[in-house]
Amino acid sequence: MKFEKFKPENYKNVNTKFTLRLPEEMHEEIAKYSQRHDISMNALILNCIKYALANRED
């Protein structure tokens, strides 16, 4: 799967922030994956949410 890079210019008018609490092991896994694939953790998580929403069964 090809992930989109995070582009701050796409979020100029977005003021929504929230805290996501992750188990330490999951945080480490996300950090390692994002480093290996040269993508920010924020972009990785956004892409995962986007994928999940596009592929959900209602």
C-alpha positions in Angstrom: 0.0 0.0 0.0 1.3 3.4 -0.9 0.9 6.1 1.8 0.4 9.8 1.1 2.9 12.1 2.7 1.5 14.6 5.2 1.1 18.0 3.5 0.4 20.8 6.0 -1.0 23.0 3.3 -3.9 20.6 2.9 -4.9 21.3 6.5 -4.7 25.1 6.7 -8.2 25.6 7.9 -8.3 22.6 10.2 -8.3 23.3 13.8 -9.2 19.9 15.2 -6.7 18.2 17.4 -7.2 15.2 19.7 -5.2 13.0 21.9 -4.8 9.4 20.9 -3.7 7.0 23.7 -1.9 4.0 22.4 -0.3 1.0 24.1 3.4 1.5 24.2 4.1 -1.5 21.9 1.7 -0.1 19.2 3.4 3.4 19.5 6.8 1.7 19.0 5.5 -0.3 16.0 4.0 2.8 14.3 7.2 4.8 15.0 9.4 2.1 13.4 7.1 1.6 10.4 6.9 5.4 9.7 10.7 5.7 10.0 11.3 2.8 7.6 8.9 4.2 5.1 9.9 7.9 5.5 6.5 9.0 6.5 5.4 10.9 9.7 3.4 9.0 12.3 0.6 11.6 11.8 0.5 10.8 8.0 0.5 7.1 8.7 -2.3 7.3 11.2 -4.3 9.6 8.8 -3.8 7.2 6.0 -4.9 4.2 8.1 -8.1 6.0 9.2 -8.8 7.1 5.6 -8.4 3.5 4.4 -10.6 2.1 7.2 -13.4 4.5 6.5 -13.2 3.8 2.7 -13.3 0.1 3.3 -15.8 -0.3 6.1 -18.9 -2.3 5.8 -22.0 -0.4 6.9 
